[in-house]
């Protein structure tokens, strides 16, 4: 359980950083963060994948208000986000 908390905390900080970059309009860095999240999701442990799904996607979803930002999200993470949106609809 401590590993899960540490991973969630780290991904939470990464999410906050990504949201700040979105607010600042720094799309080049946002793209890098999204790409990193995609790589972490693809290659990470189950704990890391769960953190990306439940912490990162949840945190950045409200900031994906423009098509330009939405398209920066890797396809694999867009699918996860869409699946989350379907479950709450």
Buried (B, 14 or more C-beta within 10 A) or exposed (E): EEEEEEBBEEBBEBBEEBBEBBEEEEBEBBBBBBBEBBEBBEEBEEBBBBBBBBBBBBBBBEBBEEEEBEEBBBEBBBEBBEEBEEEEE
